Amino acid sequence: MLMPLLSGLIVSVDAFFIGLSLGLQKKCKFLYLVFINTFLLGLCMLGFLLADRMYESIEFDTDLIVGFAFIALGLWTILHYFVSKQIERRKTIILVGLVMSGEAMLITMGITLIFQPASTFLIPLTVALAHFGYSVLSFYLARTKYVKRIPPMISHTTSGLALILYGLMALFVELGI
């Protein structure tokens, strides 16, 4: 049971960089982060329930689904930063919240599928609480004078690379590397 919880903590590190990115935006309020993470918790629970039901019907190794899904999410996160410069900032905050919640749901589903049948409700709770903790910490760090010097591009790119790395790790597990 320890490995699913550790996986939830490790793969939620990208939330640190999302919180950092939101904290660097002057118009973003802490309350937005609370709403995002509340929605995220609901999606994590939904993801857990869906993965639990899907596990029996999937005929091939679920690591492939998890790996490719995270690689796609990571690429989208990186590309989104460059596209978001043309989008109004308020819409960007909503989009980032939806993406963060969607990727947390996929994280929950991935961990549930990989560690089935030993999966419990601690998985979605760990993922959601880790996302909240990491994003809140970095949100407040972004409001300090030291972190304000970090360009937002670095946080978006690092967040995307963390998701891609987790996807590659899932694929490597499947391939036996």
C-alpha positions in Angstrom: 0.0 0.0 0.0 3.0 2.3 0.5 3.9 2.3 -3.3 0.5 3.7 -4.5 0.7 6.5 -1.9 4.3 7.3 -2.8 3.3 7.3 -6.5 0.6 9.8 -5.7 3.0 12.1 -3.9 5.7 11.8 -6.6 3.5 12.4 -9.7 1.8 15.3 -8.0 5.0 17.4 -8.0 3.9 19.0 -11.2 1.2 20.8 -9.1 4.1 22.7 -7.5 5.0 24.3 -10.8 1.3 25.0 -11.7 0.9 26.8 -8.3 4.1 28.7 -9.0 2.8 29.7 -12.4 -0.5 30.9 -11.0 1.2 32.7 -8.1 3.3 34.6 -10.6 0.1 36.0 -12.2 -0.9 39.1 -10.2 -4.6 38.7 -10.9 -4.8 35.2 -9.6 -6.2 34.9 -6.1 -5.7 32.1 -3.6 -9.4 31.4 -3.7 -9.0 30.3 -7.3 -6.5 27.7 -6.2 -9.0 26.4 -3.5 -11.7 26.1 -6.2 -9.4 24.3 -8.6 -8.3 21.8 -5.9 -11.8 21.2 -4.7 -12.8 20.3 -8.3 -9.6 18.3 -8.6 -10.6 16.2 -5.5 -13.9 15.3 -7.1 -12.3 14.3 -10.3 -9.8 12.2 -8.4 -12.6 10.3 -6.8 -14.3 9.9 -10.1 -11.1 8.7 -11.7 -10.6 6.1 -8.9 -14.1 4.7 -9.4 -13.8 4.7 -13.2 -10.4 2.9 -13.1 -11.7 0.3 -10.6 -14.6 -0.5 -13.0 -12.4 -0.4 -16.2 -9.7 -2.6 -14.9 -11.5 -5.9 -15.7 -12.5 -4.8 -19.2 -9.0 -3.7 -20.4 -7.4 -6.6 -22.2 -3.9 -5.2 -22.5 -1.4 -3.8 -20.0 -2.7 -0.5 -18.5 0.8 0.9 -18.3 0.6 1.8 -22.0 -2.5 3.9 -21.5 -1.0 5.6 -18.5 2.3 6.3 -20.3 0.9 7.8 -23.5 -1.7 9.8 -21.6 1.0 11.5 -19.4 3.2 12.1 -22.4 0.3 13.8 -24.1 -0.6 15.9 -21.0 3.0 17.0 -20.6 3.3 18.1 -24.2 0.0 19.9 -23.9 1.1 21.7 -20.7 4.3 23.0 -22.4 2.5 24.0 -25.6 -0.3 25.6 -23.7 2.1 28.2 -22.2 3.1 29.5 -25.6 -0.5 29.5 -26.9 -1.9 31.1 -23.7 -0.1 34.4 -24.5 -2.8 35.1 -27.0 -5.7 34.1 -24.6 -7.1 36.4 -21.9 -5.4 35.7 -18.5 -8.7 34.8 -16.7 -9.5 32.2 -19.3 -5.9 30.9 -18.9 -6.4 30.4 -15.1 -9.6 28.4 -15.8 -7.9 26.3 -18.5 -4.9 25.6 -16.2 -7.3 24.6 -13.4 -9.2 22.2 -15.8 -5.9 20.7 -17.1 -4.5 20.3 -13.6 -7.8 18.6 -12.5 -7.9 16.4 -15.6 -4.3 15.3 -15.1 -4.9 14.6 -11.4 -7.9 12.4 -12.5 -5.6 10.5 -14.9 -2.9 10.2 -12.3 -5.5 8.6 -10.0 -6.7 6.3 -12.7 -3.1 5.4 -13.6 -2.1 4.6 -10.1 -5.3 2.7 -9.5 -4.9 0.6 -12.7 -1.2 -0.1 -12.0 -1.7 -1.2 -8.4 -5.0 -3.1 -8.9 -6.4 -5.0 -6.9 -4.6 -3.4 -3.9 -6.1 0.1 -4.7 -8.0 2.0 -2.0 -9.6 5.4 -1.6 -6.2 6.6 -0.1 -5.0 6.9 -3.7 -7.3 9.7 -4.8 -7.0 11.4 -1.4 -3.2 11.3 -1.6 -3.2 12.7 -5.1 -5.6 15.5 -4.3 -4.0 16.5 -1.0 -0.5 16.4 -2.6 -1.7 18.6 -5.5 -3.3 21.0 -3.0 -0.2 21.1 -0.7 2.3 21.5 -3.6 0.3 24.2 -5.4 -0.4 26.2 -2.2 3.3 26.1 -1.2 4.5 27.3 -4.6 1.6 29.8 -4.9 2.9 31.6 -1.8 6.5 31.2 -2.7 5.7 32.9 -6.0 4.5 36.0 -4.0 8.0 36.4 -2.5 10.5 38.7 -4.0 13.0 35.9 -4.7 10.7 33.7 -6.8 9.2 36.6 -8.8 12.4 36.6 -10.8 11.7 33.2 -12.3 10.2 33.4 -15.7 6.7 31.7 -16.0 8.0 29.7 -19.0 10.3 27.7 -16.7 7.5 26.6 -14.4 5.2 25.6 -17.3 8.0 23.7 -19.1 9.2 21.9 -15.9 5.6 20.9 -15.1 5.1 19.5 -18.6 8.5 17.7 -18.5 7.5 16.1 -15.1 4.4 14.7 -16.7 6.3 13.4 -19.7 8.9 11.8 -17.5 6.1 9.9 -15.5 4.6 8.8 -18.8 8.0 7.5 -20.0 8.5 5.7 -16.7 5.1 3.9 -17.1 6.1 2.9 -20.7 9.5 1.7 -19.5 7.9 -0.5 -16.9 5.7 -2.0 -19.6 8.7 -2.6 -21.9 10.8 -4.1 -19.0 13.5 -1.4 -19.3 
